[in-house]
Amino acid sequence: MRKKPKGSIKKAKKRKASFKKKSFRKKPKVKKSVKRINKAIKKPIIQEINKFVSGEIKTELPKSRRKRVTFISADIPVKKGQKKSRYRIFSEEKVAQLIEKGRQRGFVTLSEILYLFPLMEKDVRGLEQLYDRFDREGVEVKEAKELLEFKPKPDRISKRIGEAKIDSVQMYLKEIGRVNFLTADEEKELAKRIEKGDVEAKKRLAQANLRLVVSIAKKYVGRSPSLTLLDLIQEGNLGLFRAVEKFDWRRGYKFSTYATWWIRQAITRALADQSRTIRIPVHMVETMSKFSQARRSLLQNLGREPSAEEIGAEMGLEVDKVRHIMKISQEAISLETPVGDEKEGSILAEFIEDEKQLSPSVMAGRTLLKDRLKEILVDLAPREQKILGMRFGLEDGVTHTLEEVGKEFGVTRERIRQIEAKALERIREHEELRKLKGY
């Protein structure tokens, strides 16, 4: 019998040993929930979401997928070469939480929606579907100022179909959501047409970037009680139109990068001009913002209110400059602000001292002094009485110059000075002058 070479025998033994190790190795256990999730992920996600939106699927999605899969905005078209995002803006869990809160009190606020979905302007169709679901559930969307006048309505009225009014923000977002985004090449082509005076190209470039204005404007909500989200959007749109006119496609950057600065400038300028009763320059508003940040930082580090010297050292400013900033940072308050209970009807002006108004004791002293002076001036000639009255404001409280008195009497200022000096000399020699020493 032919013998096998030693090398082949060794290889065969190694293969046999490795086979035994593999056969006796335990297979890892896979949880049933993991199998179910893996099986579900293999299905087309968008198709599953569309079924959920239409109501075909009434069961909830697995907990492991709630954070990255939503019931809305699944049918948004994706551009060529662009990857579909694994994450969505509106999660089912947060939407259900918001609707539950709305059912309990009948409404939700715009600030609550912005808090849960800060990037909602990136998914306009999803926002439209969210508002549609609010309508179906009978939940109204209110702005913060509307809550001051909110009165609960009877249930039978709130359940009527079609009674809920369409929010102005919803209408605006629906309108701008119909316009598709532009590619870099399309922006360049439109910019070339704008240079030639094409009005339609200017309009198209502005409409395609209206969602950019919304994304920037929502960051400034709440900085001014007088400017709502729609007001900020309107101001940002003015900056966008300015950017459309100034855009230079030859520099190579995107239009959105360039327009962002114009939009921010328009919004911050509007906040500086309209947020305060007394207007403060834009550069000073920025300084006041830095002052507030430095003050908050020192307050956290020191555990007490920082002094002007400490804030000045933090900001690199002089102490006098810091005190000036602190002075102009104060908010203006109306003197007609109600104080106390409504039944009393008191206002703030009733509790603030008028520093220009004289105290009763001073007013009484001046009245007595005026009477004593009249007793002395009686002995002077009528012309002298009138000249002294005009010169020292004894008649109407207004002092007049020598030239003004001279024009009144038709003489020179030198003559008026002589008459005044003569009259004062006679008063000094008057017997009743000693009565004026107490004043």
C-alpha positions in Angstrom: 0.0 0.0 0.0 1.2 3.4 -1.0 2.2 5.7 2.0 1.0 9.2 2.2 3.6 11.9 2.7 4.0 13.3 6.2 3.0 16.8 5.2 -0.4 15.8 3.9 -1.2 13.8 7.1 -0.4 16.9 9.3 -2.7 19.1 7.2 -5.5 16.6 7.4 -5.2 16.4 11.2 -5.4 20.2 11.5 -8.5 20.3 9.4 -10.1 17.6 11.5 -9.3 19.5 14.7 -10.6 22.8 13.5 -13.8 21.1 12.3 -14.4 19.6 15.8 -13.9 23.0 17.4 -16.4 24.6 15.1 -19.0 21.9 15.5 -18.9 22.0 19.3 -18.9 25.9 19.4 -22.2 27.2 20.8 -24.3 29.4 18.5 -25.2 32.8 20.0 -28.8 33.2 21.1 -30.7 35.8 19.2 -33.6 37.5 21.0 -37.0 37.2 19.4 -37.4 41.0 19.6 -34.2 41.5 17.7 -35.3 39.1 15.0 -38.7 40.9 14.7 -37.0 44.3 14.4 -34.5 43.1 11.8 -37.3 41.5 9.8 -39.3 44.8 10.0 -36.3 46.9 9.0 -36.0 44.9 5.8 -39.4 46.2 4.7 -39.5 49.5 2.8 -39.7 52.1 5.5 -41.5 54.7 3.4 -44.2 52.3 2.3 -44.8 51.3 6.0 -45.1 55.0 7.1 -47.5 55.8 4.3 -49.8 53.0 5.4 -49.6 54.3 9.0 -50.6 57.8 7.8 -53.5 56.6 5.7 -54.8 54.6 8.7 -54.2 51.1 7.3 -51.9 50.3 10.2 -53.4 51.1 13.6 -50.8 49.5 15.8 -47.9 51.4 17.1 -44.3 51.0 15.7 -41.7 49.1 17.8 -40.1 51.2 20.5 -36.7 50.7 19.0 -37.8 52.5 15.8 -40.0 55.3 17.2 -37.1 57.7 17.5 -36.0 57.4 13.8 -39.2 56.7 12.0 -42.3 59.0 11.9 -45.8 58.9 10.6 -45.5 62.0 8.4 -43.4 63.6 5.7 -42.5 60.1 4.3 -43.4 61.0 0.7 -41.0 64.0 0.3 -39.1 63.6 -3.0 -35.4 63.2 -2.7 -33.1 64.8 -5.3 -30.7 62.7 -7.5 -27.6 61.8 -5.7 -29.0 62.8 -2.3 -29.2 60.1 0.4 -32.5 59.6 2.2 -32.1 60.7 5.8 -32.4 57.9 8.4 -34.0 60.3 10.8 -37.1 62.4 10.6 -38.1 65.8 12.1 -41.4 64.7 13.6 -41.3 61.6 15.8 -44.5 59.8 16.6 -43.7 59.8 20.3 -43.4 63.6 20.5 -46.4 64.1 18.3 -48.6 61.9 20.5 -47.4 63.7 23.6 -48.3 67.1 22.0 -51.7 65.9 20.9 -52.5 64.5 24.4 -51.6 67.8 25.9 -53.9 69.5 23.3 -56.8 67.2 24.1 -56.6 68.0 27.8 -56.8 71.8 27.4 -58.1 72.3 23.8 -55.0 74.0 22.3 -51.2 73.9 22.0 -49.0 76.9 21.6 -46.6 77.7 18.8 -43.7 77.8 21.3 -44.4 74.3 22.5 -44.3 73.0 18.9 -40.9 74.9 18.3 -39.6 73.4 21.6 -40.3 69.8 20.6 -39.5 70.3 16.9 -36.8 73.0 16.6 -36.0 72.0 13.0 -39.6 71.9 11.7 -39.0 74.4 8.9 -36.8 71.7 7.2 -39.8 69.5 6.8 -42.6 71.8 5.6 -44.9 69.0 4.3 -44.5 67.2 7.6 -45.6 70.4 9.4 -48.6 70.6 7.2 -49.6 67.0 8.0 -49.1 67.8 11.7 -51.5 70.7 11.5 -54.0 68.5 9.6 -53.9 66.0 12.5 -54.4 68.8 15.0 -57.6 69.8 13.0 -58.8 66.2 13.1 -58.3 65.9 16.8 -59.9 69.3 17.5 -56.7 70.9 18.8 -56.1 74.6 18.1 -52.7 76.2 17.6 -52.3 79.5 19.4 -49.6 82.1 19.7 -48.5 83.3 23.2 -50.3 86.6 23.0 -53.6 84.8 22.2 -53.5 83.0 25.6 -54.2 86.3 27.4 -57.6 86.5 25.8 -58.3 82.7 25.8 -61.7 81.7 27.1 -62.7 78.0 27.3 -65.6 77.2 24.9 -68.4 74.7 25.6 -67.6 71.2 24.4 -70.4 71.0 21.8 -69.1 74.2 20.1 -65.5 73.0 20.0 -66.6 69.7 18.4 -68.2 71.4 15.4 -66.5 70.5 12.1 -64.7 73.2 10.3 -65.0 75.8 13.2 -61.3 75.9 13.9 -59.5 78.8 12.2 -56.4 78.2 10.1 -53.4 79.7 11.7 -51.5 82.3 9.7 -48.2 80.5 10.2 -49.7 77.3 8.8 -51.0 79.2 5.8 -47.6 80.8 5.2 -45.7 77.5 5.6 -48.1 75.8 3.2 -47.5 78.5 0.6 -43.7 78.4 0.7 -43.6 74.6 0.9 -44.9 74.3 -2.6 -41.6 75.8 -4.0 -38.7 73.3 -4.6 -35.1 74.0 -3.5 -32.5 75.1 -6.1 -29.3 73.4 -7.0 -26.0 75.3 -7.1 -26.1 75.3 -10.9 -29.7 76.6 -10.9 -28.7 79.4 -8.5 -25.9 80.4 -10.8 -28.1 80.5 -13.8 -30.7 82.6 -12.0 -28.0 85.0 -10.8 -26.8 85.5 -14.4 -30.4 86.2 -15.5 -30.8 88.7 -12.6 -27.8 90.6 -13.8 -29.5 91.1 -17.2 -32.6 92.5 -15.4 -34.8 89.4 -15.4 -37.5 90.1 -12.8 -38.9 86.5 -12.9 -35.5 85.1 -12.0 -35.2 87.4 -9.0 -38.6 86.3 -7.8 -37.8 82.6 -8.3 -34.5 82.9 -6.3 -36.3 84.7 -3.5 -39.2 82.2 -3.3 -36.8 79.2 -3.2 -35.1 80.6 0.0 -38.1 81.7 2.0 -37.7 78.6 4.2 -34.2 79.8 5.1 -35.7 82.9 6.5 -38.1 80.9 8.7 -35.2 78.8 10.1 -33.3 81.9 11.1 -36.3 83.9 12.4 -37.4 81.3 14.8 -34.1 81.6 16.7 -35.0 85.2 17.6 -38.6 84.4 18.9 -39.2 85.8 22.4 -36.5 88.5 22.3 -39.2 91.2 21.9 -42.8 91.2 23.2 -43.8 93.4 20.3 -42.4 91.2 17.5 -44.1 87.8 16.7 -42.7 85.0 14.6 -44.5 86.4 11.5 -43.1 89.9 12.1 -39.5 88.5 12.3 -40.1 86.5 9.1 -41.3 89.6 7.4 -38.2 91.5 8.4 -36.0 88.6 7.4 -37.7 88.6 4.0 -36.6 92.2 3.5 -33.0 91.1 4.1 -33.5 88.2 1.7 -34.6 90.6 -1.1 -31.5 92.7 -0.4 -29.3 89.6 -0.7 -30.9 88.7 -4.1 -30.0 92.1 -5.5 -26.4 92.0 -4.1 -25.5 88.3 -4.8 -22.4 87.8 -7.0 -22.2 84.2 -8.4 -18.6 84.7 -9.6 -17.2 84.3 -6.0 -18.2 80.7 -5.9 -20.1 80.4 -2.6 -23.7 79.3 -2.2 -26.5 81.9 -2.2 -27.8 80.6 1.2 -24.4 81.3 2.8 -24.5 84.9 1.5 -28.2 85.5 2.3 -27.9 84.3 5.9 -25.9 87.5 6.8 -28.4 89.8 5.2 -31.4 88.1 6.9 -29.7 88.2 10.3 -28.8 91.8 9.9 -32.4 92.7 9.0 -33.9 90.8 11.9 -31.4 92.2 14.5 -31.9 95.8 13.2 -35.7 95.3 13.6 -35.3 94.1 17.1 -33.1 97.1 18.0 -35.5 99.6 16.4 -38.9 98.2 17.6 -38.3 96.1 20.7 -37.8 99.1 23.1 -39.8 102.3 23.8 -36.5 104.3 23.5 -34.5 103.3 20.4 -30.9 102.1 21.0 -28.3 102.0 18.2 -27.6 98.5 16.8 -23.9 98.6 17.9 -25.0 99.4 21.4 -27.5 96.5 21.4 -24.7 94.1 20.6 -22.6 95.6 23.5 -25.5 95.2 25.8 -25.9 91.6 24.8 -22.2 90.9 25.6 -22.7 92.7 28.9 -25.6 90.4 29.8 -23.6 87.3 28.9 -20.6 88.5 31.0 -22.9 89.3 34.0 -24.6 85.9 33.9 -21.2 84.1 33.7 -19.9 86.0 36.7 -23.1 85.4 38.6 -22.7 81.6 38.2 -19.0 81.6 39.0 -19.1 84.0 42.0 -22.6 83.0 43.4 -23.5 86.7 43.8 -24.3 89.8 41.8 -21.0 91.0 40.2 -19.9 94.6 40.6 -19.2 97.1 37.8 -15.5 96.7 38.3 -15.6 92.9 37.9 -17.8 93.1 34.8 -15.5 95.7 33.3 -12.5 93.4 33.9 -14.3 90.5 32.2 -15.3 92.6 29.2 -12.1 94.6 29.0 -14.0 97.9 29.4 -13.7 100.9 31.7 -15.9 101.1 34.8 -17.6 104.3 33.6 -18.5 102.6 30.3 -19.9 99.6 32.2 -22.0 101.9 34.4 -23.3 103.6 31.3 -24.3 100.2 29.8 -26.1 99.3 33.1 -28.0 102.5 33.0 -29.3 102.2 29.4 -30.1 98.5 29.8 -33.0 99.3 32.1 -36.5 98.7 30.6 -39.0 101.6 30.3 -42.1 101.1 32.4 -45.4 103.0 31.8 -46.5 105.3 34.6 -50.1 104.0 34.0 -49.1 100.4 35.0 -51.8 99.1 37.4 -50.6 98.6 41.0 -52.3 96.4 43.6 -55.9 95.0 43.2 -58.1 96.0 40.3 -60.7 97.3 42.7 -58.4 100.0 44.1 -57.6 101.3 40.6 -54.2 102.6 41.6 -51.4 103.3 39.0 -47.7 103.5 39.3 -47.6 107.3 38.9 -49.4 107.8 42.2 -46.5 106.2 44.1 -43.6 107.9 42.4 -42.3 111.2 43.8 -42.1 114.1 41.3 -38.7 115.6 41.9 -39.5 118.8 40.0 -42.5 119.5 42.2 -41.6 121.6 45.2 -42.5 120.5 48.7 -45.5 122.3 50.4 -43.2 124.0 52.9 -41.1 125.6 50.2 -44.1 126.6 48.2 -45.6 128.3 51.3 -42.3 130.1 52.0 -42.1 131.5 48.4 -45.7 132.7 48.5 -45.0 134.6 51.7 -41.8 136.1 50.2 -43.7 137.2 47.2 -46.3 139.0 49.4 -43.5 140.8 51.4 -41.8 141.9 48.2 -45.1 143.4 46.9 -45.3 145.5 50.1 -41.8 146.9 49.4 -42.3 147.4 45.7 -45.4 149.5 46.2 -43.2 152.5 47.2 -41.4 152.3 43.8 -42.6 154.0 40.6 -44.9 151.8 38.3 -42.2 151.8 35.6 -39.5 150.6 38.1 -41.9 147.9 39.4 -42.5 146.5 35.9 -38.8 146.6 35.1 -37.8 144.7 38.2 -40.7 142.3 37.7 -39.5 141.4 34.1 -35.8 141.2 35.1 -36.4 138.9 38.1 -39.4 137.0 36.9 -41.8 138.3 39.6 -44.7 138.4 37.2 -44.7 135.2 35.2 -41.7 133.4 36.6 -39.6 134.1 33.4 -36.5 136.3 33.7 -35.8 138.7 30.7 -32.6 140.2 29.5 -31.8 143.9 29.5 -32.2 143.9 25.7 -35.7 142.4 25.9 -36.8 144.8 28.6 -35.4 147.7 26.6 -37.4 146.7 23.5 -40.5 146.6 25.7 -40.0 150.2 27.0 -38.4 151.6 23.8 -35.1 152.5 25.4 -31.5 151.1 25.3 -30.3 148.3 27.5 -27.9 150.7 29.3 -30.9 152.8 30.4 -32.7 149.8 31.7 -29.6 148.8 33.7 -29.5 152.3 35.3 -33.2 152.2 36.3 -32.7 148.7 37.7 -29.7 149.8 39.8 -31.5 152.9 41.1 -34.6 150.8 42.1 -32.5 148.2 43.9 -30.7 150.9 45.9 -34.1 152.3 47.1 -35.2 148.8 48.2 -32.0 148.3 50.2 -32.8 151.5 52.1 -36.4 150.5 52.7 -37.6 150.2 56.4 -39.4 146.8 55.8 -36.3 145.1 54.3 -35.4 143.5 57.7 -38.6 141.4 57.4 -37.0 139.6 54.4 -33.9 138.3 56.4 -35.7 135.1 57.4 -36.1 134.1 53.7 
